[in-house]
Amino acid sequence: MDAFYASVELLRYPQLKGLPVVIGGGRRAADEALRDRVLAEIGVGEFPLLKDYVGRGVITTATYAARQFGVGSAMGLMKAAKLCPQAVMLPVDFAEYRRYSQAFKAIVRDIVPLVEDRGVDEIYLDFTDVPGGQREGGRVLARLVQKAVFDGTGLTCSVGVAPNKLIAKMASEFNKPNGISVVQPDDLQTLVWPLACRKINGIGPKADAKLAALGIHTIGELAAAEPQWLVAHFGKATGAWLHAAAHGRDDRPVVTESEPVSMSRETTFDRDLHAVRDRAALGAVFTRLCEQVAADLQRKGYAGKTIGIKLRYEDFKTATRDHTLPVPTADAVQIRRAAGQCLKRAPLDQRLRLLGVRVGSLVKLVDGLVPKQAPAHTAPAQAAIILEAQTGWLF
């Protein structure tokens, strides 16, 4: 989907089309003042501007008009305000984004049944066996998908068509917004090899920096590297994958059903918080994150055994800790207590800029209950004994 969150907001506020708009942070007083008014009648000059924002939040997404100023996802809002002070700033509305996400995916599944969900705004389609799917190399089907999504939601999407998921993902970025890019096997050298290594989904900042230090900057240069040399520098599995990816090889199927591995919530503070002097504020945030994760688990029908925390300090270093319970839980109190145990094992000598809570080792609930993993008369008692011993929350 093209600038998904921002595009949803422009459906709500059509008067902002063509203007730089950033989405980020929570709802503020200025946003609340607009909620009860007729949305289409709000003048452009009445919206909050990015230049007036004060805090530590980050941009979730931005319209293409804002991106022309160098503003983008994950950028600090204060930094973005220096690049594009005139941008309109809107709060994140995840409930609305989820509603549109479900809508566009349902529309696509009516055309192509084999769909892999890759998050709120991205899907993979396997149209190998769709009647007419191969016409014009897949371009006809891509146009049909775009039209159906637009007619049903008012949103645009960009489609990458290729023999596998690796290249299709890259191709979807070639012609945004509202574009279609078809990459055939013979197009690899002309369309893919000139690109930076980071364009391969799976090559992150650290791997990219290491490749650059070794003199490899483009996918073509990566493809020319000897497999043994890559294995020597990156290890057997990663080296082999880098060589295969550079040559456009990817045998992963489109997976129509998959279970989530974990669920998490985190927040970046407006200012760095101290574990002692800001104990009350941290405690309130910590409890809210645990409650939010518990609500997510319950809403989606999961419970988890591994409770973890994530801390990011004022120097941007990150620490994680986790604790495994004897039985899965989706209860906020149990998650909070176990997460508190994790905090006891984490360094708290620096101020914190981010705090997160994660629940992993998920199992699917059956009729709202955790599947039996032990005799019913022993598991709850065992859990109670363990949790009673986990006292002394830090926050």
C-alpha positions in Angstrom: 0.0 0.0 0.0 1.2 3.5 -0.8 2.0 5.6 2.4 -0.8 3.6 4.0 -1.4 5.4 7.3 -1.1 8.8 5.6 -3.4 7.7 2.7 -6.1 6.6 5.2 -5.8 10.0 6.9 -6.2 11.8 3.6 -9.5 9.9 3.1 -10.6 11.4 6.4 -9.2 14.9 5.7 -9.4 15.3 1.9 -8.5 19.0 2.3 -4.9 17.9 3.1 -4.3 16.2 -0.3 -1.1 17.4 -1.9 0.2 18.9 1.3 3.1 17.6 3.4 1.6 15.6 6.3 3.3 13.5 8.9 1.7 10.8 11.1 3.2 10.2 14.5 2.8 10.3 18.3 -0.3 10.1 20.4 -3.4 12.3 20.3 -2.8 15.8 21.6 -5.1 18.6 22.9 -5.0 20.2 19.4 -6.2 16.9 17.9 -9.0 16.5 20.4 -10.3 20.0 19.5 -10.9 18.8 16.0 -12.5 15.5 16.7 -16.1 16.7 17.3 -16.2 18.9 14.2 -17.3 18.0 10.7 -14.0 16.7 9.4 -14.3 17.9 5.8 -15.2 21.5 7.0 -12.0 22.0 9.0 -9.8 24.6 7.3 -6.2 23.7 6.4 -4.9 26.5 8.6 -6.6 24.9 11.7 -4.5 21.7 11.7 -1.6 21.4 14.1 1.8 21.9 12.4 5.0 19.9 12.8 6.9 23.0 13.7 4.9 23.4 17.0 5.7 19.8 18.1 7.8 19.4 21.2 8.8 15.9 22.3 10.7 12.7 21.5 8.3 10.9 19.3 9.1 9.5 15.8 7.3 9.6 12.5 5.2 6.6 11.7 4.7 7.6 8.1 4.5 10.7 5.9 2.8 11.7 2.7 4.9 11.8 -0.5 4.7 15.6 -0.4 6.5 15.5 2.9 9.0 12.9 1.8 10.3 15.3 -0.8 11.7 17.3 2.1 13.7 14.3 3.4 11.1 13.4 6.0 10.5 9.7 6.5 9.4 6.9 8.7 11.3 6.4 12.0 12.7 9.9 11.9 12.5 11.9 15.1 9.7 14.4 15.0 11.9 17.3 16.2 14.4 16.6 13.5 11.6 16.4 10.9 10.3 19.7 12.1 13.6 21.3 11.0 13.3 19.8 7.5 9.6 20.5 6.9 8.2 22.8 9.6 5.1 23.6 7.5 4.0 19.9 7.5 0.6 19.1 9.1 0.9 16.7 12.0 -1.7 14.1 12.7 -1.9 11.5 15.5 -1.6 7.7 14.9 -5.0 6.0 14.7 -4.3 2.2 14.6 -7.9 1.2 14.9 -8.8 3.0 11.6 -5.7 1.6 9.9 -6.5 -2.0 10.9 -10.1 -1.5 9.5 -8.8 -0.4 6.1 -6.1 -3.2 6.2 -8.8 -5.8 6.7 -10.8 -4.3 3.9 -8.2 -4.2 1.2 -7.0 -7.7 2.0 -10.5 -9.1 1.7 -10.9 -7.4 -1.7 -7.6 -9.0 -2.9 -8.5 -12.4 -1.7 -11.6 -12.4 -3.9 -9.3 -12.1 -6.9 -6.3 -14.1 -5.8 -7.0 -16.7 -3.1 -3.3 -17.4 -2.2 -2.4 -14.4 -0.1 0.4 -14.1 2.5 -0.2 -11.5 5.1 2.9 -9.4 5.8 1.6 -6.9 8.2 -0.9 -4.1 8.1 0.0 -2.7 4.7 1.7 -5.4 2.7 0.8 -8.8 1.2 2.3 -11.4 -1.2 0.1 -13.0 -3.9 0.7 -16.2 -5.7 -1.3 -16.0 -9.0 0.4 -18.9 -10.7 -2.9 -20.8 -11.1 -5.2 -17.8 -11.4 -7.0 -17.9 -14.8 -5.5 -15.2 -17.0 -2.9 -14.4 -14.3 0.0 -14.6 -16.8 -1.4 -12.2 -19.4 1.2 -9.5 -20.2 3.5 -11.1 -17.7 1.1 -10.5 -14.8 0.5 -6.9 -15.6 -3.2 -7.4 -16.4 -3.8 -9.0 -13.0 -1.8 -6.3 -11.2 -4.0 -3.6 -12.8 -7.1 -5.6 -11.8 -5.9 -5.7 -8.2 -5.1 -2.0 -8.1 -8.5 -1.1 -9.5 -10.4 -3.3 -7.1 -8.6 -2.0 -4.1 -9.1 1.6 -5.2 -12.8 1.2 -6.0 -13.4 -0.6 -2.7 -11.3 1.6 -0.3 -10.2 4.8 -2.2 -6.6 3.8 -1.6 -3.7 3.1 -4.0 -1.2 0.3 -4.0 2.0 -0.5 -5.9 2.6 -4.0 -7.3 5.8 -5.8 -8.0 5.5 -8.9 -10.2 8.3 -11.4 -10.3 9.1 -15.1 -10.2 9.6 -15.1 -6.4 9.0 -13.1 -3.3 12.5 -11.7 -3.0 12.4 -9.9 -6.4 8.7 -9.1 -6.1 9.3 -7.2 -2.9 12.0 -5.2 -4.5 10.0 -4.5 -7.6 7.1 -3.2 -5.6 9.3 -0.2 -4.7 10.4 0.6 -8.3 7.4 2.7 -9.4 5.6 4.1 -6.3 3.0 5.4 -5.8 0.3 3.5 -7.7 2.8 1.8 -10.0 3.3 -1.7 -11.5 6.7 -3.1 -12.1 7.3 -6.5 -13.8 10.7 -8.1 -13.4 11.4 -11.2 -15.5 14.4 -13.5 -14.9 16.3 -12.0 -17.8 15.9 -8.5 -16.2 18.0 -9.2 -13.2 21.2 -7.7 -14.5 19.6 -4.5 -15.8 17.0 -3.8 -13.1 18.3 -5.4 -9.9 22.1 -5.6 -10.0 22.7 -1.8 -10.2 20.7 -1.3 -6.9 22.3 -0.9 -3.5 22.7 -4.0 -1.4 20.2 -2.6 1.2 17.4 -3.0 -1.4 17.5 -6.8 -0.7 15.0 -7.5 2.0 17.0 -9.0 4.8 20.2 -7.0 4.5 20.1 -4.6 7.4 22.3 -1.7 8.4 25.1 -3.8 10.0 25.4 -6.3 7.1 25.3 -3.4 4.6 28.1 -1.6 6.5 30.2 -4.7 6.6 29.7 -5.3 2.8 30.6 -1.6 2.1 33.8 -2.0 4.2 34.6 -5.0 2.1 34.1 -2.9 -1.1 30.7 -4.2 -2.0 28.1 -1.6 -2.6 25.7 -2.9 -5.3 23.8 -6.1 -5.7 25.8 -6.7 -8.9 29.0 -6.5 -7.0 27.6 -8.9 -4.4 26.6 -11.3 -7.2 30.2 -11.2 -8.5 31.7 -12.2 -5.1 32.8 -15.8 -4.7 30.5 -17.9 -2.5 33.5 -19.2 -0.5 34.6 -15.6 0.2 31.1 -14.6 1.4 31.0 -17.7 3.7 34.4 -16.8 5.1 33.2 -13.3 6.0 29.6 -13.9 7.0 29.4 -17.5 8.0 28.0 -20.6 6.2 24.3 -19.8 6.3 24.4 -16.0 5.7 27.1 -16.2 3.1 25.2 -18.8 1.1 22.0 -16.7 1.4 23.7 -13.5 0.3 25.0 -15.2 -2.8 21.6 -16.7 -3.7 19.8 -13.4 -3.1 22.2 -11.5 -5.3 21.4 -13.9 -8.1 17.7 -13.5 -7.5 17.1 -17.0 -6.1 14.3 -17.5 -3.6 12.3 -20.7 -3.1 10.1 -19.5 -0.3 6.4 -20.3 -1.0 3.5 -17.9 -0.3 2.3 -19.0 3.1 -1.4 -18.4 3.5 -1.6 -19.3 7.2 1.1 -18.6 9.8 1.1 -18.2 13.6 2.7 -15.1 15.2 5.9 -15.8 17.1 5.4 -13.0 19.6 3.5 -9.8 20.3 5.0 -6.6 21.8 4.3 -3.0 22.7 6.9 -0.3 23.2 7.0 3.5 23.7 9.6 6.2 23.2 9.5 8.8 26.0 9.2 12.6 25.4 12.3 12.9 27.6 14.7 10.5 29.1 13.4 9.0 32.3 15.4 7.9 35.4 14.7 4.6 37.0 14.6 6.2 40.5 13.6 9.8 40.1 10.9 9.0 37.5 9.8 5.8 39.1 6.1 6.7 39.2 6.0 7.7 35.6 7.9 4.6 34.5 5.7 2.4 36.5 2.5 3.8 34.9 4.0 3.3 31.4 5.2 -0.1 32.2 1.8 -1.2 33.5 0.1 0.3 30.5 2.4 -1.6 28.1 1.7 -4.9 29.9 -2.1 -4.2 29.7 -1.9 -3.4 26.0 0.1 -6.6 25.2 -2.4 -8.6 27.2 -5.3 -7.0 25.4 -3.6 -7.8 22.0 -3.1 -11.4 23.0 -6.7 -11.8 24.2 -8.2 -10.0 21.1 -6.2 -12.3 18.7 -6.7 -15.4 20.8 -3.1 -16.2 22.0 -1.2 -16.7 25.2 2.6 -16.8 25.8 5.2 -18.2 28.1 8.2 -16.0 27.5 7.9 -12.5 28.9 10.5 -10.0 27.8 11.5 -6.4 28.2 13.4 -4.0 25.9 15.3 -1.0 27.2 16.9 1.7 25.1 19.2 4.1 27.0 20.1 7.7 26.5 23.2 6.6 24.6 20.9 4.6 22.2 22.3 1.3 23.4 19.6 -1.4 23.9 19.2 -4.2 26.5 16.7 -7.0 26.5 15.9 -9.5 29.2 13.3 -12.3 29.3 11.7 -14.7 31.7 9.8 -18.0 30.9 6.7 -18.9 32.9 5.7 -22.6 33.5 2.4 -22.1 31.6 1.3 -19.6 28.9 -0.6 -16.5 30.0 -2.6 -13.6 28.5 -3.2 -12.0 31.8 -1.9 -8.5 32.3 -1.1 -9.0 36.0 1.0 -12.1 35.3 2.7 -10.4 32.4 3.5 -7.3 34.5 4.9 -9.4 37.3 7.2 -11.5 35.1 8.3 -8.4 33.2 9.2 -6.9 36.6 11.5 -9.8 37.2 13.2 -9.1 33.9 13.8 -5.5 35.0 15.7 -6.7 38.1 18.3 -8.2 35.8 18.7 -5.2 33.5 21.1 -2.3 34.0 19.3 0.8 35.2 22.2 3.1 35.8 21.4 5.3 32.7 18.3 7.2 31.8 15.8 5.5 29.6 14.5 6.8 26.2 12.4 3.7 25.3 10.6 0.9 27.2 9.0 -2.2 25.6 7.3 -5.4 26.7 7.1 -8.6 24.7 5.3 -11.9 25.0 6.7 -14.9 23.0 6.4 -18.6 22.8 2.8 -18.1 21.8 0.1 -20.8 21.8 -3.4 -20.5 20.3 -6.2 -20.3 22.8 -9.0 -22.8 22.5 -12.4 -21.4 23.5 -10.6 -18.6 25.2 -8.6 -21.0 27.4 -4.9 -22.1 27.3 -4.6 -25.7 25.9 -3.8 -28.1 28.7 -0.1 -28.7 29.0 -0.3 -30.4 32.3 -3.0 -32.0 34.5 -5.6 -29.3 35.3 -5.1 -29.8 39.0 -1.3 -29.1 38.9 -0.7 -26.4 36.3 -2.6 -23.5 38.0 -1.1 -24.3 41.4 2.4 -24.4 39.9 1.9 -21.1 38.2 0.6 -19.6 41.5 3.6 -20.8 43.4 6.0 -19.3 40.9 4.2 -16.0 40.6 3.8 -15.5 44.3 7.6 -15.7 44.6 8.0 -13.0 42.0 7.6 -9.9 44.2 9.3 -6.6 44.4 8.5 -4.8 41.2 11.0 -2.1 40.4 8.4 0.2 38.8 
